[in-house]
Amino acid sequence: MTGYAQKRMNQSTRRGFLGGAAASVALPYVLPGSVFGANAPSNRITMGSIGVGGMGTNDMMGFLSNDDVQVLAVCDPETGSNGYNHWYNKGGWLGREPAIERVNKHYAKKRPSGIFKGCDGYVDFRRLLARADIDAVVIATPDHWHAIPAIAAAKLGKDIYCEKPMTLTVAEGRAIVRAVESRNVIFQTGTHHRSADTHLRHVCELIRNGRIGKVKRVISHIGANNRTSSAKKGDSMPIPKGFDYDMWLGPAPKAPYHRDRTHYTFRFILDYSGGQTTNLGVHALDIVQWALGTDRSGPVEFEDLGAEFPTDGLFDTATKVHFRAKYASGTEVICETGDDKVIARFEGAEGWIETTYSSFKTSPASLKDSVIGPNEIRLYKSNDHKRNFLDCIKTRKETITPAQVGHRSTSLCLLANIAMLLKRKIRWNPDTERIIGDEQASRMLSKPMRAPWRL
Ligand SMILES: NC(=O)c1ccc[n+]([C@@H]2O[C@H](COP(=O)([O-])OP(=O)(O)OC[C@H]3O[C@@H](n4cnc5c(N)ncnc54)[C@H](O)[C@@H]3O)[C@@H](O)[C@H]2O)c1
């Protein structure tokens, strides 16, 4: 039974089931019902945020704006903006202390005294997870730090909102799916365009209902958005005070601290992320998979079409993405660095649809006004990704982007990276989730983890 489900069963002892490792943790500062209006404690979802940098802070503020949520704790090895590079400093003070301050301020405004100091902060996510009074967690750590806390949270029965890309490796994604399924926890992957841009659902419904005939080719664009760094792999800087760099590295290989290695720019280093292929690519390719009806499966072949990787320096992810993925149906997806205003152009036997994140064009033009009939395929509807997660916590129904779907969109990007890095075609069996006949590529489905961390 999960945290929220358990809470519903134990309404009278809601705060009473702290046990085991959690027993030493102070009880939370329980907010009076008046703060939450109609949301009685038993209907309230208690949350903790793991990773409160750029996106984690954004996610946390989004959840805070829901009156049936109480954020009890945050966790980050960064005390507050010490190591933040200039790209994110623009966005203000980020990390554990700023997040605590934001939560406390939010609740203080709702109290007659104007004072609230109830949000707890942790450096180690295991301490946050040990709190039995937390129903659900947000995981917005760098990609190399998604799988371990997600699996630990699932094992403790906590519902999970996990940022995209779901994982650093295909093996980690499969392990999350197993853990989520075995404990029946609610999981939402942060590929939020499924909820945010409702025209995308309509585009996918048009394609799924055959309006452009059999889809032959999809051209998908990934925004360039590549950062540069003059740092070399071995360059080091003093670790800023208040930053637990060893915890930040976690399961990744030991490496000297350099500012460009960590906050935000970790996404350009293969030890921690997959570059723009997985960062922006997963948003676009998640929609492609949705439109093709393959979002619980995937292509059968990946081929490099001339991707480019830096030859030296700290950043080693692709600066130019270019690959082809082929499905068993014969449909091919060509994905390249380009103008990501066009996230996908679907070319079918009877027309095409080209979509951006805000609008779409069709041929024939009349297709734009086509209405989906009552007996046609309708796709999952959500207009708010976070609200969808919260509602599903209460109903125990599947979210719009469960782990099984997040894992497949992420796998597509990770497998493309393998093909681009090896500069050869790889064949993939989406049923067994194995690469066929290529041992070197198969080894890249997982990465060793630095002790003591393991899946
Ligand atoms: N959905 C979206 O559109 C979207 C947008 C941006 C980022 N993201 C995703 O969010 C994640 C974070 O990206 P970001 O840009 O916010 O990076 P960031 O570097 O700004 O933030 C990550 C935070 O996680 C913290 N962290 C590292 N190890 C941790 C640990 N063991 N426990 C707790 N916290 C830890 C870091 O100290 C940092 O504060 C990435 O996976 C990224 O792809 C999603």
The ligand as an ORCA input file, in Angstrom:
! r2SCAN-3c Opt
* xyz 0 1
  N      10.597     19.287    -17.732
  C      11.400     20.206    -18.208
  O      11.064     20.938    -19.136
  C      12.762     20.389    -17.585
  C      13.425     21.626    -17.674
  C      14.674     21.752    -17.075
  C      15.263     20.666    -16.433
  N      14.601     19.478    -16.394
  C      15.245     18.319    -15.755
  O      15.373     18.556    -14.360
  C      16.559     17.930    -13.863
  C      17.407     18.989    -13.147
  O      17.832     19.939    -14.109
  P      18.170     21.450    -13.687
  O      18.332     22.200    -14.930
  O      17.170     21.906    -12.673
  O      19.588     21.247    -12.993
  P      20.230     22.044    -11.763
  O      21.663     21.722    -11.781
  O      19.803     23.467    -11.794
  O      19.497     21.400    -10.507
  C      19.748     20.124    -10.024
  C      19.802     20.194     -8.528
  O      19.888     18.869     -8.023
  C      20.804     18.908     -6.923
  N      21.312     17.585     -6.634
  C      22.394     16.934     -7.139
  N      22.525     15.743     -6.546
  C      21.521     15.644     -5.643
  C      21.137     14.660     -4.704
  N      21.813     13.509     -4.564
  N      20.053     14.876     -3.921
  C      19.352     16.024     -4.029
  N      19.671     17.008     -4.903
  C      20.744     16.803     -5.708
  C      21.878     19.878     -7.408
  O      22.697     20.309     -6.338
  C      21.036     20.963     -8.033
  O      20.650     21.950     -7.105
  C      17.260     17.330    -15.072
  O      16.988     15.954    -15.152
  C      16.658     18.068    -16.242
  O      16.637     17.346    -17.435
  C      13.364     19.330    -16.928
*
